[in-house]
């Protein structure tokens, strides 16, 4: 049921029926979920949150916008200082207790600011700053939860896409691209649950023009070279792999197949077998049959170990002229 349909349905209920519905929904929700999603905070602060939401919908004056941007910047600084994790004299206990509800409301209000102009740029930077502290908060104690996205009812990759879209509406210059590339990769460096590929695919999909893709390629290549200077070999290799992978994705979409493949082969930090599997996977995604056959033929010549599954795909492609359906 969509939000508008839900509102229409709720209006048809009496006060007693709404009270019964709210009580049943609360009772049927597991305690752990209620705590993680901030049900108690919402109930405790519902009047002011509801009033703030209605007032906001009526429109914001320039003074309101300036105050909101200042509020967001202060929140980001307080989180970085650890004030939302442990007791201190700057953020009250009540504020720390309702951090989930407050953060969600802050993001919602920032998203209402139009993307155009100086205010839009500042709002995009604030949303980016909030994403950064939440991403870092999955590895360090910045919030009372080490799963801040989940606790706030957000999917991290969806928030990343939202932030990336807002930043690209403001600019597609090198500074913006550098920030987005590092935003997609850096927070997860060294994490056993790193998932750079998905975020880089999202970013790749948001770069609509050849010029923006080429600029991103240049920035990714520069970051590959920067990664070689890192002292920590593990994070250096991981960063180099992620940025080289983005070059591959973008060059394939620019139809510079050989350039992308050769660059990835030369700069990937993975083993020859893993590199080959990634290349075959991405070429299959884009239905690049000729290039797929070239890569697997090269792998066999170089005695790269591949499973029987790839040989079966190879035979099917040669006989049928198309890839078999994925199950």
N, C-alpha and C positions, 0 to 999 in steps of 0.2 A: 504494500500500500504506500502510495506517494504521500509527501508531506501535506499537500493541499487536500488530498482525499481524507487523510487522518484528521485534519482540522475540521473539515465538514462533518465527519462522523462524530467527533467529540462534541460539537455544538448541539447535536441531537440528544445528548444525554442530560439527565437531571443532575443536580449537585450530589445527591446521594449515590447515583450510579457512577459518577466520576470518582467519588471517594472510594467506593468499592473497587473500581478498576485500578486506581493507583495503589491501593493496599494489596490487591492480588498480584499486580506486576512486581511490587517490591518483595512480596513473599516468595514468588516463583523464581526470583533472581538469586543465584548462589551468593553467599556472603562474600566470597573472594572477588567475584565480579563486581559487586556493589562497592567494595573497597577500592578496587583498581580503577573503576570508572568514575569514582567520586560522587556516588549517589548521596551520601550523607552531606557532603559539602553543598551540593545543589539544593537539597531540601532546606539546609540551614540558611542559605543566602539567596533563595529563590526570589523574594520580593525585590531586592536591589538589582539582581541580575535581569529580571524581567523588565523593570522600569528603565534600566540602562539600555536594554535592547530596543524598547519602544521609542525611547528618546533618540537613539542613534538612527533609527529608520527614518525619522523626520528630516534628517539632513544634518551636515556638520558645517559649522562656520570655520573660517581660517584659523581662528583662535582655538577651536575644538581640535582641529587637525594638528596644530603645533603642540598642543598639550598631549595628545595621544602619541605623537612621535617621541616626545620627551619621555613620556611614561614607558614606552617600549624600550628606549635606549637605557633607561635606568634599570628596568627589569633585567636586560641582558647583562649589564655590569654587575648587578647583585648576584645573578646566577653564577657568573664567572668567579666571583669572589667567594662563592660557597655559602652565601647567606640564606639560600633556600634549603640547605641540607642540615646545617647545625645551628644551635641557638646563638643569637647575636643581638646587638642592640639596634640594628638597622632594619631588619625584617621581623615583624612580630610573629609570635607563635600562630596566631589566627591566619596570617597571610601564608605562612608555610603550610598550614593544614589544608588550605583551599587552593593550593598552587595549580592543581589540574584544571579546575573550573576557571580560574583566572587566566591561565595560559590559553585555553581554548577561546575564551572571550576576547582576549587580546589579539589573537590571530584573526578571529572573525572581524573585529573592528578595523584592523589594518587592511584586510582584503576589501573593505568597502571604499577605501581611498582610491580614486581614479589613478590609472597607471601613467597618465600624461603629466608632464611638467615636473618641477622640482619636488613637489610633495609626493608624486608617484615614485620618483627615484628614491627618496628617503624611506618611503613605506616598503619598497622592495628590499632595500638594505636592511631594514629592521626585521622583515620576515626571514631574510637570509641569516641574520645574526641569531634569531630564535632557533632556526633549523640547526645552525652550527652548535649551539650549546646543548640542544637536545641530542644531537648525534654524538657529541663528546660525552654526554651524560649516560650513554649506553656502555661506556668503558670506565668512567670515573664517577665518583659520588658527587654529583652536582644537584641532584634532586633526591627526595626520599625514596625514589624508585630507580632501579637501573634499567628499566624499560619505559622511559618517559613517553615514547610515541604510543605504545600499547596502553599505558596508563591513561593517556588523554584520548583514547579512542581513535587514534590516527594510525594510518599505515605510512611508514617512513617514506617509501618510494613515491606515494601519492603526494605527500607534503613536499618532497624534493621536486617533483614535476611542477607543482604549483609555484614554488619559489623560483625555479629555473625559468618558467614561463614569464613571471613578473619581471625578472631581471632582463630577459631578452626583449621584452616590450620597451624597456628603457634604453638598452644599447646592445649592439652585437660586436662592440669593440674588443680589443685584446684584453683589457683589464677585466671586463665582464666575463669573457671566455676563460681567462685564467682562474677567476674566482669559482666559476661553475665546475671546471675540471677538478680543481682541488676539493671542491665541495662534494663531488661524486666519489672521490677516491680517498682523500687524506684521513677523514674521521675513522675509517675502518682499517687503516694500515696496521698490520700486526695482529689483527683479530682473527681467531680461528673461524669466525662466521662471516668473513668478508664476502661481499656480493657486488663488487664493482661493476661486473658485466651488465647487470640489469639497469643500473643507474646510468651507465654510459650509453646504453641503447636508448633510454628515455631522452637523454640529452641529444643524441644523434637525431632522433625523430623530431626534435624541436627546432633544429637548424634547417630552415626551409630553403635557403638560397645557396647556390654554388659558392658565392663569395663568403658567406658565413661558415660554410663547411671548410673551405680552404683556409680561412683564418684559424679555425679550430685545429686543423691539421698542423699548421705552423706552431701554434701554442703547445699542442701535445708533443710535438717533436722537441721543442725547447725544454719541456718538463722531463722528457726522457733523458736528455743530456744532463739536466740538473740532478736527476735521481742518481746518476753515477757518482756524484760527489758526496753522497750521504755516508756517514760513518757506520750506521747500522746496516749491515749487509742484507738482512732479512727484509726490512722495510724498503731498502733501496731496490731490491729485486722485485718486490711486489709492486712498487710504484712504477718501475720501468715497464713491467708487464702490462699494467692497467693502461698506461698512456700509449704504449705501442699497439695495444688492442683497439683503442679508439681510432688511431691512425688507420688501422686496417678497416674498421667499420666505415669510416668516412670516405676513404679512397675507393672502396668497393661501390659506394653509392654515387661517387663521382665518375664511375666507370673507368677509373684508373686501376684496373685489376692487378696488373703486374707490379706497379709501384707499391700498392698496399701490401700485396703478398710478400714481395721481396723485403720491404721494410720490416714487416712483422717477423719474418724468418730471421733477419739479422739482429733484431733488438729484443725479441722476447727472451724472458729469463727462464722459460720452461724447457723441458727436455724435448728432443726432436720428435718423439712419439706424441707428447702432449700438444706440441705446436701443430703437428699435422692434423690431429683430431679436431682442434679448434678451427683450423682453416677449412677442413672438410665440412664441419658443422655450419660455419657462416656462409660458405659457398652454396651449400644445399638450401639454406634459408632463403637465399636470393635466387635460387633456381639457376645457378651458373654452372651448367653441365660441363661445358668444355674445360673450364678452369678446374672443376672438381676432378675430372679425369686426368688432367695434367699433374695435379698435386699428388694423387694416389699413385700414378705411374712413377713419379719422382721418388716417392716414399719407398716403393718396392725396389727401385734401382739402388737406393741407399740403404737397403736392408732395415728400414724402420719397422719395428714390430707393431702390427695392427691385428685386431681381433678378426675372426671369420666373418663377422657382421659386415665389415667394410668390403670384403671380397664379394660377398653376396650382393651388396648394393652395386658394386662395380660391374658385375656380370649382368645384373638386371638393367642397369643404365645402358650398357653397350647393346643389349639385345632389344630393349623396348624403347630406347631413346628418351626415357624419362625416369625420375626417381620413384622408387616404390613408396606407397603410402606409409606414413609413420603411424605406429600403433601406440 
